[in-house]
Amino acid sequence: MTRLLAALVLGAALFPSGTATAASCADTAHAVGDPFAETVTFGGRTLKAPGGETGTGFGWAVATAHVDGDRCLDVVVGAPYAGAGDEGAVYVFGAGGVRTVTAEDPEKDAHFGWSLAAADLPGGAVLAVGEPHADDPLTDAGAVHLLSPQGRVRLNQESDGMIGNGEVGDMWGWSLAFHGDPARPDLAVGVPYEDNDGTGVQVASGIVDAGTVVVIRDVLSGAPYTTRKWDLGQATKDVPEEKGNRFGWTLAATRIGGTDYLAAGAPLAGPRDAGMVQLWADLEPVRAVTVPGTTGLGWALAFTGDGRLAMGHPYTKGATGGVHTSTVDGRVTALPVPPQPGQRYGWALAADGASGLLIGAPDRNGVGAVFTSAATPAPTGSVDYGHAVD
């Protein structure tokens, strides 16, 4: 397979500290992924993978950050099916063009770029890239790549100080979020296919696919790492831990008044896959949020600018979907849902300004839409517009 741009694999080259420039910036801070049309919309532009490669899943995950050191926001796009063997790739779109990032040792069917988390730090941007199907060390155990001005590091459950064991099918790195002190961030890692099977290495035993959440403290400080880990039973007694809960499917984090909040979704927990969301404050579990009548609560998560936790449940009522918000003290409110069976409203969520939300409905009218106060129609040629938003 050929590409127009060579892969840049050194974090220092990808993430310069830089200084602000007078370059013209996009008139929006939001990126919308449509991985089945293989496009991302941003600032009135339609972004595509360089080189004309198809079948890449371009837009499966999106993130925005000031990566290249100028004052303009850059777009980071995951394409987890890129490469002849679905090794995966990440593309960074900035004022200087497009940069391609791959795993240092690309692996067939590893799906590098499945998940993304980006943060602007005082010393420059940091990017985490999930590779949940990496055989690291066993089949589909999963890995995460951390890229920053300091360089790049590959993390897995065998890294020095990391809690847990890499087992077959864990999918470590399925979801990612930076958490805590903006100058010394933690990295939260969702592991929704991990089995609760005790210590040591087992395969398909115990509570299968119950899921866990791992937080790597001050992740940029390097090994040996300090980590914390919760399965659903450790996080709450209000929702039973059962096989297939998928705890850690999604993650979101914010800081409110000096308190750091983390949320994790388990969209198949509870009766009839109602779903649930667990909330932590300064890494202490404080609340499990459930909503009667939902299906898949926690499929998508986002904190709004004013500190509410938005929770998508796109399979409610014949996949019409829905979104509820919760204050950190537990007051839950349902948002209006535009009617249309099968639209999967709430599939993806992102903050929009001080109090708003972007809400993806990737099957709206068969092509997808993104909602704020009104629907943003899908561009021509869309297939699943709104599959990912940031």
C-alpha positions as CSV (number, residue, x, y, z in Angstrom):
1,M,0.0,0.0,0.0
2,T,1.3,3.5,-0.8
3,R,0.6,6.8,0.9
4,L,1.4,10.4,-0.3
5,L,2.8,11.2,3.1
6,A,5.5,9.3,5.0
7,A,4.6,8.2,8.5
8,L,5.9,10.4,11.3
9,V,6.5,8.2,14.3
10,L,8.5,10.4,16.7
11,G,6.5,12.2,19.3
12,A,8.9,15.1,19.4
13,A,8.5,15.6,15.6
14,L,4.8,15.3,15.8
15,F,4.2,17.5,18.9
16,P,6.5,20.6,18.8
17,S,6.1,23.1,21.6
18,G,6.0,26.0,19.1
19,T,4.7,29.5,19.4
20,A,1.5,31.2,18.2
21,T,1.3,32.4,14.7
22,A,-1.1,34.7,12.8
23,A,-2.5,31.9,10.6
24,S,-6.1,31.9,9.7
25,C,-8.0,29.4,11.9
26,A,-11.1,27.3,11.2
27,D,-14.4,29.0,12.3
28,T,-15.4,26.0,14.4
29,A,-13.9,23.9,17.2
30,H,-15.8,20.7,16.3
31,A,-15.0,17.7,14.1
32,V,-17.6,15.2,13.0
33,G,-16.6,11.7,11.8
34,D,-18.3,9.6,9.2
35,P,-16.2,6.4,9.0
36,F,-18.3,4.7,6.5
37,A,-18.1,7.6,4.1
38,E,-14.5,8.0,5.3
39,T,-14.8,11.7,5.8
40,V,-14.4,14.2,8.7
41,T,-16.0,17.6,8.5
42,F,-14.3,20.5,10.3
43,G,-14.4,24.2,9.8
44,G,-16.4,24.0,6.6
45,R,-13.9,21.5,5.1
46,T,-14.2,17.8,4.3
47,L,-11.1,15.9,5.4
48,K,-10.1,12.6,3.9
49,A,-7.3,10.2,4.3
50,P,-4.2,11.1,2.2
51,G,-3.3,8.8,-0.6
52,G,-6.8,7.8,-1.6
53,E,-6.9,4.6,0.5
54,T,-10.4,3.2,1.1
55,G,-11.8,0.9,3.7
56,T,-9.8,2.6,6.5
57,G,-12.6,3.6,8.9
58,F,-11.3,7.2,8.6
59,G,-13.3,9.1,11.2
60,W,-14.0,6.2,13.6
61,A,-12.5,8.5,16.3
62,V,-11.8,12.2,16.2
63,A,-10.1,14.6,18.6
64,T,-9.0,18.2,18.5
65,A,-5.9,19.8,20.1
66,H,-3.2,22.4,19.4
67,V,-0.8,19.8,18.1
68,D,1.6,21.7,15.8
69,G,2.3,24.7,18.1
70,D,0.4,27.4,16.3
71,R,-2.8,29.1,17.6
72,C,-5.1,27.1,15.4
73,L,-6.9,24.0,16.5
74,D,-5.7,20.8,14.7
75,V,-7.8,17.7,14.0
76,V,-6.7,14.2,14.9
77,V,-8.5,11.4,13.1
78,G,-8.4,7.7,13.8
79,A,-8.5,5.2,10.9
80,P,-8.3,1.8,12.6
81,Y,-8.7,-0.2,9.4
82,A,-6.0,1.5,7.5
83,G,-3.2,-0.6,6.0
84,A,-3.2,-3.8,4.0
85,G,-3.7,-5.8,7.2
86,D,-6.0,-3.4,9.1
87,E,-3.0,-2.2,11.2
88,G,-4.6,1.2,11.6
89,A,-3.3,4.8,11.4
90,V,-3.9,8.2,12.8
91,Y,-3.9,11.4,10.7
92,V,-3.1,14.9,12.2
93,F,-4.5,17.8,10.1
94,G,-2.9,21.1,10.8
95,A,-1.9,24.3,9.1
96,G,1.2,22.6,7.7
97,G,-0.7,19.8,6.1
98,V,-1.4,16.2,7.1
99,R,0.9,14.0,9.2
100,T,0.4,10.3,9.4
101,V,1.1,8.3,12.5
102,T,1.3,4.6,12.8
103,A,2.3,2.1,15.5
104,E,6.1,1.8,15.7
105,D,5.6,-2.0,15.1
106,P,2.4,-2.1,13.1
107,E,0.5,-5.3,13.7
108,K,-2.1,-7.0,11.5
109,D,-5.7,-6.5,12.8
110,A,-4.5,-4.4,15.8
111,H,-6.6,-1.3,14.8
112,F,-4.3,1.5,15.9
113,G,-6.5,4.6,16.1
114,W,-9.6,2.9,17.4
115,S,-9.8,5.4,20.3
116,L,-8.2,8.8,20.9
117,A,-7.7,11.3,23.7
118,A,-6.0,14.6,23.3
119,A,-5.1,17.4,25.7
120,D,-3.4,20.7,25.6
121,L,-0.7,21.0,28.3
122,P,1.5,23.9,29.2
123,G,4.5,22.2,27.4
124,G,2.5,21.2,24.3
125,A,-0.2,18.7,23.3
126,V,-0.3,15.1,24.4
127,L,-2.2,12.4,22.4
128,A,-3.2,8.9,23.5
129,V,-4.0,6.4,20.8
130,G,-5.8,3.1,21.5
131,E,-4.9,-0.2,19.8
132,P,-7.3,-2.5,21.5
133,H,-6.8,-5.5,19.2
134,A,-3.0,-5.5,19.6
135,D,-1.6,-8.9,20.7
136,D,0.2,-7.3,23.6
137,P,1.2,-9.9,24.9
138,L,-1.7,-12.2,24.0
139,T,-4.4,-12.0,21.3
140,D,-6.4,-8.8,21.5
141,A,-5.0,-8.0,24.9
142,G,-4.6,-4.4,23.8
143,A,-2.2,-1.5,24.0
144,V,-2.1,2.3,24.2
145,H,0.4,4.7,22.6
146,L,1.2,7.9,24.3
147,L,2.7,10.8,22.2
148,S,3.9,14.1,23.6
149,P,6.8,16.5,23.2
150,Q,8.8,14.1,25.4
151,G,8.6,11.4,22.8
152,R,6.3,8.3,22.5
153,V,5.7,5.4,24.8
154,R,3.8,2.1,24.2
155,L,1.8,1.1,27.3
156,N,0.1,-2.3,28.1
157,Q,-0.9,-4.3,31.1
158,E,2.7,-5.6,31.4
159,S,4.2,-2.1,31.7
160,D,6.2,-1.5,34.8
161,G,3.8,-0.8,37.7
162,M,0.7,-1.3,35.6
163,I,-2.1,-3.1,37.5
164,G,-3.7,-6.2,35.9
165,N,-2.6,-8.8,33.5
166,G,-2.8,-8.8,29.7
167,E,-5.3,-11.6,28.8
168,V,-6.8,-12.8,25.6
169,G,-9.6,-10.5,24.4
170,D,-9.3,-7.8,27.1
171,M,-9.3,-4.9,24.6
172,W,-7.2,-2.7,26.8
173,G,-7.5,0.8,25.3
174,W,-11.0,0.5,23.9
175,S,-11.7,3.9,25.4
176,L,-9.4,6.7,26.7
177,A,-9.7,10.0,28.6
178,F,-7.2,12.4,30.2
179,H,-8.1,13.2,33.8
180,G,-6.9,15.3,36.6
181,D,-4.2,18.0,36.8
182,P,-3.9,19.6,33.4
183,A,-0.2,20.0,33.9
184,R,0.3,16.4,35.1
185,P,-2.6,14.4,33.7
186,D,-3.7,10.9,34.5
187,L,-4.8,8.6,31.7
188,A,-8.0,6.7,32.1
189,V,-8.2,3.4,30.1
190,G,-11.4,1.5,29.5
191,V,-11.2,-2.3,29.3
192,P,-14.8,-3.4,28.6
193,Y,-14.0,-6.9,27.6
194,E,-11.9,-7.8,30.6
195,D,-13.2,-10.8,32.6
196,N,-13.4,-10.6,36.4
197,D,-11.5,-13.8,37.0
198,G,-9.2,-13.0,39.9
199,T,-5.4,-12.6,39.8
200,G,-3.2,-14.2,37.2
201,V,-3.8,-15.0,33.6
202,Q,-7.0,-16.9,32.6
203,V,-9.1,-17.2,29.4
204,A,-12.9,-16.8,29.3
205,S,-13.4,-17.6,33.0
206,G,-15.1,-15.8,35.9
207,I,-17.5,-13.0,35.0
208,V,-16.8,-12.8,31.2
209,D,-16.7,-9.3,29.6
210,A,-17.7,-7.6,32.8
211,G,-15.1,-4.8,32.1
212,T,-12.8,-2.6,34.1
213,V,-11.5,0.9,34.3
214,V,-7.8,1.7,34.9
215,V,-6.3,5.1,35.8
216,I,-2.6,5.7,35.3
217,R,-1.6,8.5,37.6
218,D,0.6,11.3,36.2
219,V,1.1,9.2,33.0
220,L,3.8,11.5,31.5
221,S,6.1,10.8,34.5
222,G,7.0,7.4,33.1
223,A,7.6,4.0,34.5
224,P,7.2,2.6,37.1
225,Y,3.6,3.7,36.8
226,T,1.2,4.2,39.7
227,T,-2.3,2.8,38.8
228,R,-5.7,2.3,40.2
229,K,-8.3,-0.2,38.9
230,W,-12.0,-0.8,39.4
231,D,-14.4,-3.5,38.2
232,L,-18.1,-2.7,38.5
233,G,-18.4,-4.5,41.8
234,Q,-15.6,-2.4,43.3
235,A,-17.1,0.9,41.9
236,T,-20.6,0.4,43.1
237,K,-23.0,-2.0,44.9
238,D,-26.1,-0.4,43.3
239,V,-25.7,-2.3,40.0
240,P,-24.9,-6.0,39.9
241,E,-21.7,-7.0,38.1
242,E,-22.6,-9.6,35.5
243,K,-21.2,-11.0,32.3
244,G,-21.3,-8.7,29.4
245,N,-21.7,-5.5,31.3
246,R,-18.9,-3.9,29.2
247,F,-17.9,-1.5,32.1
248,G,-15.4,1.0,30.6
249,W,-17.0,1.1,27.2
250,T,-16.8,4.9,27.3
251,L,-15.0,7.5,29.5
252,A,-15.3,11.2,30.1
253,A,-13.5,13.5,32.5
254,T,-13.6,17.2,33.7
255,R,-12.5,19.5,36.5
256,I,-15.1,21.5,38.4
257,G,-14.2,23.8,41.2
258,G,-10.9,22.0,42.0
259,T,-12.5,18.6,41.9
260,D,-11.6,16.1,39.2
261,Y,-14.5,14.0,37.9
262,L,-14.3,10.8,35.9
263,A,-17.3,8.9,34.4
264,A,-17.4,5.5,32.8
265,G,-20.2,3.8,31.0
266,A,-21.4,0.2,31.1
267,P,-24.1,0.2,28.4
268,L,-25.2,-3.4,28.8
269,A,-25.4,-3.5,32.6
270,G,-28.7,-3.9,34.4
271,P,-32.0,-5.5,33.4
272,R,-32.7,-5.6,29.7
273,D,-29.4,-3.9,28.9
274,A,-30.6,-0.6,30.5
275,G,-27.0,0.5,31.0
276,M,-25.4,2.6,33.7
277,V,-22.8,5.3,34.3
278,Q,-20.4,5.4,37.2
279,L,-19.1,8.7,38.5
280,W,-15.9,9.3,40.5
281,A,-14.8,12.5,42.3
282,D,-11.0,12.7,42.8
283,L,-10.9,9.0,42.0
284,E,-13.3,8.1,44.8
285,P,-16.5,6.4,43.5
286,V,-19.5,8.6,44.4
287,R,-22.5,7.5,42.3
288,A,-23.9,5.0,39.9
289,V,-26.4,6.7,37.5
290,T,-29.3,4.6,36.1
291,V,-32.4,5.8,34.3
292,P,-35.6,3.7,34.1
293,G,-36.7,2.9,30.5
294,T,-33.3,3.4,28.8
295,T,-31.4,0.9,26.6
296,G,-27.7,1.3,26.5
297,L,-27.2,4.2,28.9
298,G,-23.5,5.1,28.8
299,W,-22.9,4.2,25.2
300,A,-21.6,7.8,24.8
301,L,-20.5,10.3,27.5
302,A,-19.4,13.9,27.6
303,F,-19.2,16.6,30.3
304,T,-20.7,19.9,29.2
305,G,-18.8,23.2,29.8
306,D,-21.0,23.9,32.8
307,G,-20.3,20.6,34.4
308,R,-23.2,18.4,33.6
309,L,-22.6,14.8,32.6
310,A,-24.4,13.9,29.3
311,M,-25.2,10.2,28.8
312,G,-26.3,8.8,25.5
313,H,-28.5,5.7,25.1
314,P,-28.9,5.2,21.3
315,Y,-30.9,1.9,21.5
316,T,-33.8,3.2,23.5
317,K,-37.3,2.8,22.0
318,G,-36.5,1.0,18.8
319,A,-33.1,2.7,18.5
320,T,-34.7,6.1,18.4
321,G,-32.3,6.8,21.2
322,G,-32.0,9.5,23.8
323,V,-29.7,11.6,26.0
324,H,-30.0,12.3,29.7
325,T,-27.8,14.8,31.7
326,S,-26.9,14.5,35.4
327,T,-25.4,17.1,37.7
328,V,-22.5,15.8,39.8
329,D,-24.9,15.7,42.8
330,G,-27.2,13.3,40.9
331,R,-30.1,15.4,39.5
332,V,-31.0,13.7,36.2
333,T,-32.8,15.4,33.3
334,A,-34.0,14.0,30.0
335,L,-33.3,16.0,26.9
336,P,-35.8,16.3,24.1
337,V,-35.4,13.6,21.4
338,P,-36.4,14.3,17.7
339,P,-38.6,11.4,16.7
340,Q,-37.4,8.8,14.2
341,P,-37.0,5.1,14.9
342,G,-33.6,3.7,14.2
343,Q,-31.8,7.0,14.1
344,R,-29.6,6.1,17.2
345,Y,-29.7,9.6,18.7
346,G,-27.0,9.8,21.4
347,W,-24.5,7.5,19.7
348,A,-21.8,10.2,20.1
349,L,-21.6,13.3,22.4
350,A,-19.3,16.3,22.8
351,A,-19.5,19.6,24.6
352,D,-20.5,22.6,22.6
353,G,-19.6,25.9,24.3
354,A,-20.5,26.8,27.9
355,S,-23.6,24.6,28.2
356,G,-24.5,23.0,24.9
357,L,-23.9,19.6,23.4
358,L,-23.2,18.0,20.0
359,I,-25.3,14.9,19.7
360,G,-24.6,12.4,17.0
361,A,-27.5,10.4,15.3
362,P,-25.6,8.5,12.7
363,D,-28.6,6.7,11.2
364,R,-30.9,9.7,11.0
365,N,-32.6,9.6,7.6
366,G,-30.2,6.9,6.6
367,V,-27.2,9.2,6.4
368,G,-26.8,10.7,9.8
369,A,-27.1,14.1,11.5
370,V,-25.6,16.1,14.3
371,F,-27.9,18.0,16.7
372,T,-27.3,21.1,18.7
373,S,-30.4,23.3,19.0
374,A,-31.3,22.1,15.5
375,A,-30.1,19.3,13.3
376,T,-27.0,19.8,11.2
377,P,-27.8,17.9,7.9
378,A,-25.3,15.4,6.7
379,P,-23.1,16.5,3.7
380,T,-23.7,14.9,0.4
381,G,-22.3,11.4,0.3
382,S,-22.6,10.8,4.0
383,V,-23.3,7.3,5.4
384,D,-23.0,7.6,9.2
385,Y,-22.5,11.3,9.8
386,G,-22.2,11.8,13.6
387,H,-20.6,8.4,14.4
388,A,-17.9,10.4,16.2
389,V,-17.9,14.1,17.4
390,D,-15.4,16.3,19.2
